[in-house]
């Protein structure tokens, strides 16, 4: 199935008109029409917004052979969450952690449910660790320092 066909099928399965999908994704109705009918591909950021609006993964939209609408959705959400919280450096770290963890399962016999639990735990640990590191190592923007004025009284001054 092509990109345009997947957009149309996912939209119809959600009972959305082209206008409603356009509003939900923050793009024009004409753009939705051209994606569905003319086989035009949008920019990367628009593909992400379409995937979010249609509740499908980018992989599903871009891979003509992919039939699972939610394949790797947890992975995509993890990366998006890392990017929103910590920017591009955070998403690169998250991708590296995910790739290294995925390598643990290469050729293994572990059930999908066990893999999912592991990956969810990994994501939780990542975000908790980042939050703790931010608390511990973030520079203090405002340091209060006591100084004495001419009258001999102490005063807090913020630098």
ABEGO torsion letter per residue (X at the ends): XBAAAAAAAAAAAAGBBAAAAAAAAGBBAAAAAAAAAAGBBBBAAAAAAAAAAAGBBAAAAABAABABAABGAAAAAAAAAAAAAAEAAAAAAAAAAAAAAAAAABGBABBAAAAAAAAAAAAAAAAAAAAAAAAAABBBABBBBBBBBAAGBBBBBBX
